[in-house]
């Protein structure tokens, strides 16, 4: 998720938290939908606010399969597949890629229909963990730093308040995992507890995300990233 975030045009909020007929679709894939988020990154050496826009593109067919596409204002395009049992990310195209790079194994975004206590495993990377000594290096692009997140459906009726408004009947997904890093040569490897929480509003999709990677040593520090919905447009 962590990338060079470009400023984007503010989206008009055309569907309020309580406006319109609620939908059971927690991850809308219809072409033309747009979202805008504010992202707050905070650790001992970083405290920044950026914005990220997301937009659903037209679906495409490739080798007989139909894929939904979601484009970020940072130039990253995500390919998704939807079935009766899950929504999965199956590929990714960066701003410099001519064609998408398909994942070796699909990554489950959400199992369908969501039921309380349901769980699955997701391969992830650090979001905000970074080396600060002897040089600064964010680990989000380090292929050797992998996290196996245990995701579960923790709630189906949360109420969430974000800049875009108040959202009810939200789905809450919670993830936990551990990452081992050599944070200090004197004390050896350190375990980094990772917690990841997402809230989805019916008919809107992701409204809030909180990721915490807890570590504080002289050479490597963790922190927290919060992502909140600013606007949603149909």
C-alpha positions in Angstrom: 0.0 0.0 0.0 2.8 2.4 0.9 3.8 4.3 -2.2 4.5 7.8 -3.5 1.1 9.4 -2.9 0.1 12.2 -5.3 -2.2 15.0 -4.4 -5.7 14.3 -5.9 -8.8 16.3 -6.5 -11.3 16.3 -3.7 -14.3 14.0 -4.5 -17.8 15.2 -3.9 -19.6 13.1 -1.3 -22.7 12.1 -3.1 -23.8 9.2 -0.9 -24.0 10.0 2.8 -23.6 7.6 5.7 -27.3 7.2 6.0 -28.5 8.3 2.5 -30.0 5.9 0.0 -30.9 2.3 0.5 -28.2 0.3 2.2 -26.5 -2.5 0.2 -25.0 -5.7 1.4 -22.0 -5.1 -0.9 -19.1 -4.3 1.3 -16.6 -4.1 -1.6 -18.3 -2.5 -4.6 -16.7 -3.2 -7.9 -19.0 -1.3 -10.3 -17.1 0.8 -12.8 -17.0 4.5 -12.2 -17.1 4.5 -8.4 -14.5 6.8 -6.8 -13.1 7.2 -3.3 -10.7 9.6 -1.7 -8.8 8.9 1.5 -6.5 10.8 3.9 -3.6 8.8 5.2 -1.8 9.6 8.4 1.6 8.0 8.9 3.3 8.4 12.3 6.4 6.9 13.8 9.4 8.4 15.7 10.8 9.9 12.5 7.7 10.5 10.4 4.4 12.4 10.9 2.8 13.0 7.5 -0.7 13.5 6.0 -1.3 12.6 2.4 -4.3 11.9 0.2 -5.0 8.9 -2.0 -7.8 8.6 -4.6 -9.2 5.3 -5.9 -11.4 4.7 -8.9 -13.0 1.6 -10.4 -12.2 1.1 -14.1 -14.1 -1.0 -16.6 -13.9 -4.7 -16.2 -11.6 -6.6 -18.7 -11.4 -10.1 -20.0 -8.1 -11.9 -20.2 -7.7 -15.6 -21.1 -11.4 -16.2 -20.6 -11.5 -14.7 -17.1 -13.2 -11.4 -16.2 -11.4 -9.0 -13.9 -12.4 -5.8 -12.0 -9.8 -3.1 -11.9 -9.1 -0.4 -9.3 -6.8 2.5 -10.1 -5.1 4.6 -7.4 -4.0 8.3 -7.9 -0.5 7.1 -7.2 -0.6 5.2 -10.5 -1.0 1.7 -9.1 -3.7 -0.5 -10.7 -5.1 -3.5 -8.9 -6.8 -6.5 -10.6 -9.5 -8.2 -8.7 -11.7 -11.3 -9.2 -15.0 -11.9 -7.5 -16.8 -15.2 -7.0 -19.7 -16.4 -4.8 -17.2 -17.1 -2.0 -14.5 -14.4 -2.1 -13.0 -11.2 -3.5 -9.4 -11.7 -4.3 -6.5 -9.6 -5.6 -5.0 -11.4 -8.5 -2.7 -8.9 -10.1 -1.0 -5.5 -10.0 0.2 -3.0 -12.5 2.5 -0.1 -11.5 2.7 3.2 -13.4 5.8 1.9 -15.3 4.3 -1.5 -16.2 2.9 -2.0 -19.7 0.8 -5.0 -18.6 -0.3 -6.3 -15.2 1.8 -8.7 -13.2 -0.4 -11.5 -12.0 0.1 -12.8 -8.5 1.5 -16.3 -8.1 -1.2 -16.9 -5.5 -4.4 -14.8 -5.3 -4.7 -12.8 -2.1 -8.1 -12.9 -0.4 -9.5 -9.5 0.4 -12.8 -10.7 1.8 -14.6 -13.9 2.1 -18.3 -13.9 0.9 -20.7 -13.6 2.5 -18.9 -12.3 5.6 -19.9 -14.2 8.7 -18.9 -13.5 12.3 -15.7 -15.5 13.2 -14.8 -16.3 9.6 -11.0 -16.3 9.1 -8.3 -16.6 6.4 -4.6 -16.0 5.9 -3.1 -13.1 3.9 0.5 -12.6 2.8 1.5 -9.0 3.6 4.5 -6.7 4.0 5.4 -4.0 6.5 3.6 -0.6 5.9 5.5 1.8 8.2 8.4 -0.2 9.7 11.7 1.4 8.7 15.4 1.5 9.4 16.7 4.8 10.8 20.4 4.0 11.4 22.9 4.1 9.7 20.5 5.2 6.9 16.8 5.5 6.4 15.0 2.7 4.6 11.3 1.8 4.5 10.8 -1.9 4.5 7.5 -1.9 2.5 9.3 -2.9 -0.7 11.7 -5.5 0.9 10.7 -8.9 -0.5 12.5 -10.6 2.5 10.1 -9.0 5.0 6.9 -11.0 4.7 4.1 -11.1 7.3 1.4 -13.9 7.4 -1.7 -12.1 8.7 -4.4 -14.0 10.3 -7.6 -12.1 9.3 -11.0 -12.6 10.8 -14.5 -11.1 10.7 -14.7 -9.5 14.1 -18.0 -7.5 13.8 -20.9 -6.9 11.5 -22.5 -3.9 13.1 -19.8 -1.3 14.0 -20.5 2.4 13.8 -17.6 4.4 12.3 -17.1 8.1 12.1 -14.6 9.5 9.5 -14.3 12.8 7.7 -16.8 11.6 5.1 -19.5 11.1 7.8 -21.0 8.5 10.1 -21.4 4.9 8.8 -23.5 2.3 10.5 -23.7 -1.5 10.1 -20.0 -1.7 9.2 -18.1 -4.9 8.8 -14.9 -5.0 10.8 -11.9 -7.2 9.8 -9.1 -7.7 12.2 -5.6 -9.1 11.3 -2.7 -10.1 13.5 0.8 -11.3 12.7 4.4 -11.3 13.7 7.5 -10.2 11.8 11.1 -11.1 12.8 13.8 -8.5 12.1 17.4 -8.1 13.1 16.8 -4.8 14.8 20.0 -4.7 16.9 23.1 -6.8 16.4 23.8 -6.8 20.1 20.4 -8.3 21.2 19.7 -10.3 18.0 16.3 -10.6 16.3 13.2 -8.8 17.5 9.6 -9.7 17.0 7.3 -7.0 15.6 3.7 -7.5 16.5 1.5 -6.4 13.7 -2.2 -5.5 14.0 -4.4 -4.6 11.0 -8.0 -3.4 11.2 -10.4 -2.5 8.4 -13.9 -1.2 8.4 -16.3 -1.6 5.4 -19.6 0.2 5.1 -22.4 -1.5 3.1 -22.8 0.1 -0.4 -19.6 2.2 0.1 -16.7 -0.1 0.8 -13.6 0.6 2.9 -14.1 3.6 5.2 -11.2 3.2 7.6 -8.0 1.2 8.0 -5.6 1.2 11.0 -2.2 -0.6 10.8 0.2 -0.8 13.8 3.7 -2.2 13.6 5.1 -2.0 17.2 8.9 -1.7 17.4 11.2 0.9 18.8 15.0 0.3 18.8 17.9 2.5 17.9 18.1 1.2 14.4 14.6 0.2 13.4 11.3 1.8 14.4 7.6 1.0 13.8 4.6 3.1 14.0 1.0 3.5 12.9 -0.8 4.2 9.6 -4.5 5.4 9.6 -6.5 5.7 6.4 -9.9 7.4 6.5 -12.5 8.1 3.9 -12.8 11.7 2.8 -15.4 11.3 0.0 -17.2 8.8 -2.1 -18.8 9.3 -5.5 -21.0 7.2 -7.7 
